[in-house]
Amino acid sequence: MDKCGWTLTLAALALFGACSDGTAHVSHDAGDAAVEVNVSPDIAVDSAADADLPQSATAWTATTAGTVPVSMWYSQGIAKIEGGWVFSHAGGLFRTDDAFVEQLKHPLPLPAALTELNFIHIGDIDAWGDTIWAGLEQTDYGKNQQAVAWFDRKTLTVQGYQLLAQHQCSWLSVDPGPALAYTMDQFSDDAVLIYDAKTPGQWQLKTTLKLDRKVDKVQGGDVAQGALWLSTDDAEHGLYRVDLAGGATVRLGSLGHLNGKALAIPEGEGIDATLLNGALLHTLTGEPLKITSWVDHFVVTAPGDKLPVP
Ligand SMILES: [Ca+2]
C-alpha cells in the first residue's frame, strides 16, 4: 500500500490509456478543457443489486477510469510500488514499470520449508517500503494454519515467513503508520483480523474488527484513507469499503468483466488503494482461459458532494 501524491486532474485520467475491451473509455478534447469519462454498464454501480442495502451503501461510488490488459500471469495480487507495480500469481511474483512492462519475474519464490508444508498459493500482496508482503495458503483449511511471507522489492526473493493461526489467507494488507496488518480468516467473512506487525516474524493478533455485514469471496484488500477496500469474486465482482473506525461496510460498485461465458467467466482478484492520477482503487481481474488479465482503475466518490476521496 504505497502512498502517492494526490493531484486531481481529470485530464490525467487519460494516462491510464485506451480500453481494449470496450468496458471503459476516457477521452479529452484537444485543449484538455473538457474530459469525458464513459462508464460501461457492466462496471457501473449496480443500483438494482444495491436495492436491498441501506441508503448509505449507495453513497460511496467507484467509477471506472480505465482498463488496461496485462499479462495473463498476473492473476492473484497487485501492489503499487515506487516506479511500478508488483503482481502475483499462485506460485510467482512479477515486477513491472508504471506502464505494466515487466521488469523482473520470480516463478518460484517460496522457501522449501513452506512448499514442504504444501503452501502452494500466493494471494493478494501489499508493499511496505522495500518489502512486498504476501498472504500464503496451504490447501487444508481445517488445519487453521496459513502464513505471511515477505520479499525484497527489487529482487523478489523471500526474506522470511511466519505461520499464522487462521483458516484461509487470500489477501493481506499492511499499514506502515501504525504497523498493523489486515486479513480475513475466511474467504467469505464478516470480520477482519488485525495483527500487530511491528516486528517481522513476530506478528501478534491484536484485535478483530467486526463488520456490519458479511462480504462473500473476498480476494483482495488494501488499507488507505482510513478505510479497508475489498475486491471480491462474488457474483457481481463487488468492490467494498470498510470503515476502520467501526466496521461499517458499503458496496461501491464492481470490478467489472462479468461477460464471460461458462468456464471462461473472469475472476475478481486483488486490489491496490493508492491515489494515482485521481484514481484511488486499482483492481486485478484474471481470466480462466489465461489469455489476458486486466488492471482497472477507479475514481472513488464520497457521500454528499460526490467529490473524490481527499
Ligand atoms: Ca494488494
Residues whose N, C-alpha, C, O or C-beta is under 5 A from the ligand:
A	BS01	CA	I78 A79 D124 I125 D126 G221 D222 G270 I271 D272
